[in-house]
Amino acid sequence: MKPAKCRGKVQTVLGLVDAEVLGITSMHEHILFDMSIWCVKPAEASKRGLANQPVTWENLYLIRGNRLINSDNMRQTNEQLAVKELLLYQRAGGNTIVELSQNGLSRDPIGLARVSRATGLNIIMGCGYYVGASHPPDLARKSEDKIAEEIIRDLTVGVGDTGIRSGIIGEIGCSIPLENGERKVLRACAAAQRQTGAPLNIHPSFSDDLVFENVKILKDAGADLSHTIISHVDQDDFGSTTCHRLADSGCYLEFDAFGHLGYPHLEQGNLLNLTGDLERINRIMALIKDGYTNQILVGQDICFKDCLTLYGGFGYAHILNNVMPLMRAKRMSEEQINTIVVENPKRALQFT
């Protein structure tokens, strides 16, 4: 498919759609995924038992306090469970899900297409490469042009021989410090974005300083920052000055950890999951007051089993069921809420 045919449209796993049909959109989720690259095997024999257990109600309290120990909590490959969980979102009024499990996270185009048909939801699939720890060995030998070609093919032809096309580049992984392979991928993503007009989502380096290195690489490579989303501004606990600078550069700011119940934990040397939902809303309202309403996106980044309702989590419908009522209680206007959950995603996800 020629990029020109995509212009002004949004590409789902079932094909191109008009942006007007997206409705309420959760901008950062995982549906069928394997995040076990983050699993850290504990040194203690007693904790290694927990590392290898399936998630159950009996061990859930331990897993939530030690999220990076248990690999089963980081995998969700059951299509039937995905459909059941997503129907709760659909029945609550959700229309669209952005699914960012690309290369390195066991992306499943055919499975996502089946889930989309079963739920009636628009599912927008990512492409590109996650953090360096998940890169395949041959990536080091590939040129930027070759990586860009792969991404462009996923967007215009389809993943492998499935014919199922991605609708967003990302989430593109950045570590601390940024690895050479990650720099190469960022530049390739900028080239692919220039040629296709696709939206771009970045999993940034977890640092108020290094995130600007990520953005500079993209800018220098010709990326459209006004069509670029910086994920995890809440999980990374970026300061207000950082968020202002990112927004001033043109990027979207994505608050995407609503409903996470896991205890704060170390990842790449930084403490994550420090921000609760009320604080997220307060930060969003401060950004609205400062004039950044049109650059705010939200999601739940469901990437652990303990986020699902089957395991006592809030599930994909949390923003609809709990967060939006809390926003109203905090005196956020209906227009502001609609801008964040409908209008901004509609604009961010169109091919330019």
C-alpha positions, -999 to +999 in steps of 0.1 A: +000+000+000+014+034-009+018+059+020-004+084+002-034+061+006-030+062+044-029+100+046-055+112+070-065+076+079-057+054+109-044+019+102-058-010+123-050-047+121-082-051+100-073-022+077-076+015+072-104+034+090-114+070+092-101+088+124-137+097+132-146+061+141-119+058+168-139+071+197-125+066+232-089+054+227-065+039+252-031+049+237-007+024+253-016-012+260-003-047+255-028-075+247-007-105+236+028-101+250+059-115+266+078-089+287+100-115+304+132-098+291+127-077+323+127-107+345+155-106+371+164-139+386+169-135+424+200-147+441+182-162+471+170-198+467+137-190+486+128-163+461+137-184+431+107-205+439+084-175+434+102-167+401+091-199+385+055-201+398+024-194+377+005-164+390-022-174+414-043-157+441-021-173+467+011-157+455-003-125+440+006-104+471+042-115+467+043-109+430+029-074+432+057-065+457+084-082+435+071-076+399+104-082+381+110-116+397+081-136+383+083-143+345+047-157+343+034-123+354+051-108+324+034-130+298-001-130+284-006-152+253-041-165+258-064-151+231-096-161+249-085-143+281-076-112+260-111-112+244-128-116+278-108-087+293-112-064+263-150-069+262-151-052+295-135-022+279-158-023+249-189-026+271-177+004+292-176+025+260-141+020+247-136+018+210-099+017+202-067+002+217-031+009+207-011-023+211+026-017+213+041-053+216+064-050+187+097-069+179+112-081+212+078-085+229+064-114+209+041-094+186+012-115+173-005-099+142-028-128+134-038-132+171-045-095+173-067-096+142-087-124+157-091-105+190-102-074+170-129-094+152-141-110+184-144-078+203-153-053+176-125-030+188-101-011+166-066-025+174-036-005+162-004-026+162+031-013+166+064-020+148+101-014+152+123-025+181+120-024+218+149-018+243+184-031+234+180-061+258+154-075+235+172-069+202+179-099+180+216-107+175+215-098+138+203-062+145+239-052+152+248-061+116+218-043+100+222-008+086+199+020+094+185+019+059+177-019+063+159-013+096+139+016+081+130-007+052+117-033+076+095-008+095+082+007+062+073-028+050+054-035+083+034-003+077+027-006+040+028-043+032+023-062+064+042-081+090+059-111+074+035-129+051+004-121+072-007-090+052-016-074+086-001-039+087+011-019+117-004+015+123+022+031+145+060+029+149+068+019+185+071+016+213+107+022+204+129+013+234+156+035+250+178+024+279+201+040+304+226+047+290+214+047+254+229+018+235+244+021+200+218-002+186+190+019+201+205+050+185+205+033+152+169+022+156+158+057+165+174+072+134+158+044+113+124+052+128+128+088+119+135+078+083+105+054+082+083+081+097+094+106+070+086+082+043+052+070+056+038+097+078+032+072+105+029+082+142+059+073+164+059+062+201+090+063+222+097+043+254+122+069+267+153+065+288+142+068+324+160+101+331+150+137+329+183+144+312+186+114+288+151+117+274+163+149+256+191+129+241+164+105+227+145+135+213+176+151+198+185+120+179+150+119+164+150+156+156+185+155+140+174+125+119+144+144+106+115+130+127+083+149+130+082+156+167+046+169+165+037+133+155+058+117+182+046+104+215+068+102+246+054+073+267+057+068+305+061+104+316+043+093+348+061+060+353+094+077+348+082+104+372+095+132+348+094+166+364+071+194+353+100+212+337+109+181+316+072+177+306+070+214+295+102+211+275+090+179+258+057+195+250+074+227+237+094+205+213+061+194+198+058+159+214+028+144+229+030+135+266+016+101+275+004+093+310+000+056+306+003+038+340-032+044+353-043+016+375-010-001+381-011-018+415+026-030+416+048-016+444+075+009+433+105-010+420+140-005+406+144-007+368+177+002+352+187+019+384+156+041+387+126+038+409+094+034+389+057+034+396+060+062+421+029+081+409-007+072+419-038+079+398-048+110+417-013+125+413-015+117+376-047+136+373-033+166+392-003+166+369-025+165+338-047+193+352-015+214+358-005+208+322-040+218+310-037+250+330-003+257+313-019+253+278-009+218+269-043+202+267-039+191+230-007+172+237-019+149+265-026+112+260-036+085+284-034+047+287-028+019+312+002+000+298-012-033+308+020-055+306+016-077+337-010-103+344-017-087+377-032-057+358-060-079+344-093-083+362-089-121+364-060-114+388-076-086+407-064-057+386-085-029+372-083-041+336-085-022+303-117-004+314-101+013+344-099+048+328-135+046+317-148+031+350-127+049+375-104+076+362-128+096+342-153+099+371-123+110+393-114+136+367-149+149+368-148+150+406-116+170+403-136+195+382-120+186+348-145+196+322-162+172+298-145+191+269-111+186+284-117+149+291-130+144+255-100+161+241-077+138+260-094+104+253-109+111+218-097+142+200-059+139+208-057+102+199-077+109+167-051+134+156-020+116+169-029+083+152-036+096+117-010+092+090+002+126+079 
